[in-house]
């Protein structure tokens, strides 16, 4: 039995100068809590706005609960009643009290009596700790309170799906927690949700599934554990670990060491490394390439040798990654030579991997 509540097939959104969504195809099941993460400008909010048809897709198809919403004959307003959306800017009516904001849609669109709408609104405000603000106006509330009220207004419409577009991005950091706690409670009640967010810890804790978006596509899709602990793809890993990367590929015997050492020092200073850390990285790179990897490569022109210097802000950790193809080759044998002892003396940890014909030597500084 197909439990998909949203099906997206080859979705594309183009503007004259940019294409925020290139080709998105995905199935979303009832009860899933999906956090959409990724760098700014990679189509996260555009994806939500296309699902809710606040943006008209350029190509592709969206099916919501069996209804093809991208069909020109689709009654969009009826579909939107099943799908609430919470914006970063609250969008409360300033001239109406909080309870009036929550009652309006119930009365106008769901046909509830004013008493029914009032009772439902007060119930929700009580649940989120805002019952005492029912007769206040939006400008009398803090940012966090406004966003909680906006969520209550959305939930009052009994949607099957709620889309959250960066619900905490406009808030003071001290108010973020109160909004996230309300969303966490909704997740615990089995509500189907998609949440565009930059709150990584929250996404990891509350979600059943993570979309990592990059360059207009869902670049990686997996469980929170997979995406945050064991990402399969390179750009996901760099984003999750908040990596700053200095990359060099196709290293050969005529590699310009002096120029690279200058780049490496500039990279280290930008990340506020100590002079000792910078010196250690320079020494490890030079010894590894000149004494270990390039001599082992011999004259083989097919050897593909590259280098990444990475710094993780999240872990405050610097690593040097040497990648090279060919047979499995660990450059540190049983016999300890001077070069090997120097490299190990400068390193916190050293790890060698061999997967699918590629070697990877990771040295933590």
Secondary structure, 3 states (H helix, E strand, C coil): CCCEEEEEEEEEECCCCCCCEEEEEEEEECCCEEEEECCCCCCHHHHHHHHCCCCCCCEEEEEECCEECCCCCCCHHHHHCCEEEECCCCCCCCCCEHHHHHHHHHHHCCCCCHHHHHHHHHHHHHHCCCHHHCCCEHHHCCHHHHHHHHHHHHHCCCCCEEEEECCCCCCCHHHHHHHHHHHHHHHHCCCEEEEECCCHHHHHHHCCEEEEEECCEEEEEECHHHHHHCCCCHHHHHHHCCEEEEEECCCCCCCCHHHHHHHHHHHHHHCCCCHHHHHHHHHHHHHHHHHHHHHHHCCCCCCCEEEEEEEECCCCEEEEEEEEECCCCCCCCCCCCHHHHHHHHHCCEEEEEEECCEEEEEEEC
